[in-house]
């Protein structure tokens, strides 16, 4: 396999990870992480659905995406260097492209955007392009430890909005929802304009800080593994297959700290999410090279190749279902039905992506990003 060429395992893992990301995001689409409404006992299986999401999925799938982002980062560098292109210019344009796309996604569609953070993290990862693998692994560990302390407090700041913000999704017009993302004082024109300017100005800066801590640990791990030349068809991930069951069991045990009301419980849960992430990656590698996966590989890979378009499509579809300007089902469906909706939507995307790639090589958003990144 040539350096920089596509690795189907990576595409498939990216496609698989979109399921977990959608399931986690479904709680945000439905409740904007208003914890009081999330645990409404009047709905069938509500607490069970929330805990299934929190323990099995929350915090364990976006690190898979971060890992893949780092791995693909190295593949992009190898590909552009092999073609004699200006690697740094391409990487910078890609980073800015993700930042702009993330800001538009955040402001116009949904406040749970992650693209902005990956775009901002690009400029941090560039500092490690000439580093040794050992250096990448050391900094991956340092950022990982730092994130255990910082990330839970960052998430508390992001989630748990007040009624003014959550009610607007259920009752407000599209303009009200848009304004709520940049200011809660939507009746004050001057304040709104100032907050809009500050939001657009500060988002890339905050994205760099938050993205580095949130995505940096696993992105650097992905970069290190890609530099080793692992997870290709020749390598078949042999070095990463052992111990996956133990990693998943330990991760799940640590994630059960969600039932403990203690100052340290969120730190333990974050650690458990990371351990579970590694277990999930290992388990998928084992699954990918098993006979059971032969019929699913191409479906996962197709979804992964169109991950950017599918991720944005999930936001558009779900906000239309739940927000007031669409079907207006915000906070009414329940966590269990939300899980079923996530699985149904994901299954549809699997087959639509497979059929789409029979006719076209790239998704619409991937094509647009390619035009910007490569200027062609």
N, C-alpha and C positions, 0 to 999 in steps of 0.2 A: 504493500500500500504506500502510495506517495505521501510525503509529508504535506499536511494541510488539507488532505482530501477528507470528504465527509466520513464520519464514523456512524454506521447505522445504529449501533448500540446506544450512542449518545442521543441520536434523534428519537429513538424509541423510549429511552428513559425520560426525555423531555416531554414526550407525548403522554406518558404515564403520569408524570408529576402534575400535569394540568388537571387531572381528576382530583387530587388532594387539594390543590389550590382552589379549585371551584367549590369544593365542599366547605372549606374554611371560609371563603368569601361569601358563601350563601348566608351565613349568619349575619354578616355585615350588610348584605343586600336587604335582608329581611328586618333587621333590628338596629342597624348602625351601632352594634355592640352596646345597646341599652340593656344592661344586665337585669334590671327589674322586669322588663318585658320579655327578655330571653327565657327567664325561668318562670313564666306564667303557667301555673299548675293546672289551669282550666283546660289547656290543650292536651290532647292525647299524646303520651310518650314524650312530652316536651323536654323534661330534664334528661331523660335517657338520650334523646337525640343530641342535645347540647353536649353532654359528657362524652358521647361517642366521637363527636367532632373535636372536642377539646383534647381528648387523650390520644386518639389515633391519628389525628391530622394536624391540629393546630401547632404551628412552629416547627413542623417536621418536613414540610414539602417546599416552602420557599427556600430553605437551605439547599435542597436538591437542585433547584433552579439556579441558585448562586454557584454551586459546584459546577453545573453545566455551563454557566456563563464564563467562569474562569477557564474551563477546559476548552471551550470554543474560542476564547480569546487567544489562546496559544495557537490553535488551528488556523485562525484568521491571520495571525502574524506569519506563520509558516507558509500559508497559501500566497499571501501578498509578496513575501520575499522571493518565493519560487518563481513568481510571475514578473519580478523586477519592478513592482509598483512601489509607490511612496507609502511605506507602512505607517509611519507616524501620522501622516495627513489623513489616511483612511480611518485609523483608530480614533483620531480626534473628531472627525466628521461623524463617525458612528456614535461616539459619546454624546456629542451635542444633539444629534438626531434623536436619540433616546430621551434626552432631557426635554426637548421641545415636545415630542410626542407624549411623554409622561405628563407634562404640564397641561397640555390640551385635554388629555384623558381625565386628569384630576379636576380641572375646572368645568369642562363641558359635559362629562359623562358620569364620573364616579370618584369619590374621595378616597378610595382604597388603592390608588395607583402604586405600582412598584417599579415601573419603567424609569421614572425619574431617578430613583436611587441607583439602579444599575448604570444608567448613563453617567451619573456623577461619580460612581465608584470606578468607572473606566479610567479616569485620570489618576486615581490612586494606584490601580493595577499597573499602569504604564511604568511606574517607578521600579517595578520588579522584573521588567522584560529581560534585563541582562543579569539578573541575580541567579545564584546557584539554587538548586532544588532545596538544599538544606535551609537556606535563608527563607525561602517561601514557606516552608513547613514551620519554622520557628515563629515567623510573623503570623502565620495562620493560628498557631496556638496562643500567641499573645493577644491577638484580637478576639479570639474565642473566649478567653478568660475575662477580658474587659467587657465583652458583650453579656456575659453572665451577670455582671453587676449592673450594667447600664441599661440593657435592653428591656428588662421588666418595667423599669420606671418610665422609659420612653413609651412603651405600649400603654401604660396607665394614662399617660398624657394624651395619646392619640385616641384611645377608646373610652367609652363611657360618657358619651355626650349627654347634655341636658335635654329636657323635654322640648325646648325651643328649637333645637336642631333636629331632633327625631320627628317631631310632629310635622315639620315642614315637608318631609318626604311623603307623609301620608295625606296631607291636605293642601300643600302649597302648589302653585303653578311652577312651570319649569324655570321661569325667571327667579322665583323665590328660592328654589333649590340651588340654582347657580350662585346666587348671592350668599346663601348660607355657607358656601364653601370658602368664601373669602372674608366674611364678616357676619357677626350675628346682629349687627346694628343696621339691618337692611332698610330701615326707614330714614336713615341719615345719609343723604347723598354724598356729602363731603367726606364723611368717615368711610363710606363705601369705596369711594375713589382712592383715598389714601391707602386703605387696607388692600385694595386690588394691586396698587403699585408696589406696596411692600411685599405682598405675596409673590408676585412675579419676580421681584428682585431677589428675595431671600430664599425662595424655593430651591434654586440650584445649590446655594451655600449650605442650607440645612440638609439637602439631599446628599451632598458630599460627606458631611459629618455622619448623618444617620446611615447612609448607604455603606460607608466604609465599615462601620461597626456591625451593621446587620448582615451585609452581603460579603464583606471582606474575608472572614475566616474560611468559609467554604469555597469562595472564589479562588483564593490562594491555594487551597488544597487541590482544587480542580486544575489549576495551572501547573502545579508540581507533578501531578499524575500524567497530564498531557505531555509535559517535557520529558518524562520517563518513557513515553511512547506506549503507555499501557491503555487497556480497554479497546484496542483495535481488534480486527478479525484475527490477526496473527497472534496477539497476546491472549485474547479471549477472557480477559479478566481473571486469570487463574490465581493471581496473588491476592485476590480480594473476596474469594468465595467462602473461606472458612470462618466459622463463628457468627454467621449472620443471625441464627436463631437466638443465640445468647444476647446479642446486641439488641434485638427487638424486645426480648423479655425484660432485660435490664432497663431499656428505655421506657417501656410501658410501666414498669414498677415505679420509676422515678416520676413519670408523668402523673401518677396517682396522688402526688403531693397536692393536686388541685383540690382534694377533699380535706386538706389540713389548713386550718386558718392560723398561719404563723408568718412572721416577717421573712423567713427564709424559704417559704414554700415556692414562690415564683422563681427564685434562682434555681431551685432543684428541678422545677418543671422545665425551665429553659435548658438545663443540662440534659434532662431526659429527652427533650425534643431533639437535641443534637445527636445523642446516642442513637435514638430511633432513626434519625436521618441516615446515619451510616449503615444501620441494619437494613433499612429499606433499599438503599443503593446496592448493598451486597446481595440481598434477596432477589432483586430484579436481575442482577447479573446471572445468578444461578438459574432463574426462571427463563431468561432470554435464550440461554444455550440448552434448554431442555426441550424434549419433544413436544411438551404441552404448549410451547410458545410458537410453534411453527406457523400456525394459522393466524396468530395475532401480531407477529413482528411488523408486518407491513402496515397494519392499521395504526399501531403505536407510532411507527416511524413517520407515516404520513401526517399524523396530527402534530408530531414534533417539528416537522419541517415547516408547518404553517402555524407554529405556536404563537407568533405575534398577532396574526390575524384572528386566531381562535380565542386568544386571551381577551382582546378588545371586543370580539363578538359576544363573549360571555357577559361582559359588562353592559353592553348595549341591550342584550336580550333580557337580562335579569333586572336592570333598572326599569326597563319598560314594563315588566311584569309587576314589580313591586311599588314603583313610585307613582305618585298621584297623576302624572301626565300620561300614564299608561293604564294598566289594569287596576292600579291602586290597591294592591294586596299587601302593602307594607304592614308587617306585624300580625298578619291574619292567617297565614298558611300553617305556621308551626314548624319546628325543627325537623320532625320526622318526614313530613311532606316535602320540606326543603331538601332533605337528603335524597329522596326519590327523584325530585326535580333535577338535582345536580347529576345524578347517575343517568337519567334519561337524556338530558341535554348533552352530556359528555359522550354518550353512546351515539347520538345523532351526529356529533362533530367528528367522531371516528370515521363513520361511513361517508359523510359528506367530504371530508378531507381526502379520503382514499379515491373517491370518484373525481374530485376536483383535479387531483394530480395526474389523472389519466389524460387530461386535456391541457393543463397548464403546469409550468415548472415551479412557479412561485405564487404565493398568496398575494392579495392586493397590497397589504401593508408591507410585506417583505419586498415586493417589487418597488414600491415607493422608496423604502429605505435604501434599497440597492442603487436606485437612481441617484440618491443624495450622496451616499457613501462613496460610490465609484465615479460619480459625475458622468454617468452614461445611461 
